[in-house]
Amino acid sequence: MRIYFDVCCLNRPYDDMKQNRIRLEKEAILAILSRCNFGSWVHISSNIVDYEINQINDYERRSEVQALNAECDEKIILNQKIFDRAGTLESYGIKSYDAYHVALAEAANADVFLTTDDKLIKLAEKAQVNVKVINPVTWVMEVNDNE
């Protein structure tokens, strides 16, 4: 299983855990990352993920998120074809960074693109992207049902 995480997923373990949804997403993300670390699944990242993480103002959080991302198995680099695809995705209303992430996940042949952004999930569906865009909790439940 090839998995691309957007930066909101990598940030989730460090968010305020007062809301049930955030706690569930944190647990799902950590469980998925654990399977990646044990070699069951492949954690795909990109230079855009690195760039976005470097924009985090809080030094401690940035360091923690960088550490999670540093354990990736594969890194894909933005190129002209991906840049062009991201532009097409933006025409569907997908925000710039999100469009790059989706285009990078497609280019990496990811099986799934995980995000906690409900709006992105809906827009990706409309854009008929070539990768499954889904919330990590929903995806873990699907995977567990199929195993």
Stockholm file with secondary structure:
# STOCKHOLM 1.0

chainA/1-147         MRIYFDVCCLNRPYDDMKQNRIRLEKEAILAILSRCNFGSWVHISSNIVDYEINQINDYERRSEVQALNAECDEKIILNQKIFDRAGTLESYGIKSYDAYHVALAEAANADVFLTTDDKLIKLAEKAQVNVKVINPVTWVMEVNDNE
#=GR chainA/1-147 SS CEEEECHHHHHGGGSCTTSHHHHHHHHHHHHHHHHHHTTSSEEEEEHHHHHHHHTCSCHHHHHHHHHHHHTCSEEECCCHHHHHHHHHHHTTTCCHHHHHHHHHHHHTTCSEEECSCHHHHHHHHHHTCSSEEECHHHHHHHHHHHC
#=GC SS_cons         CEEEECHHHHHGGGSCTTSHHHHHHHHHHHHHHHHHHTTSSEEEEEHHHHHHHHTCSCHHHHHHHHHHHHTCSEEECCCHHHHHHHHHHHTTTCCHHHHHHHHHHHHTTCSEEECSCHHHHHHHHHHTCSSEEECHHHHHHHHHHHC
//
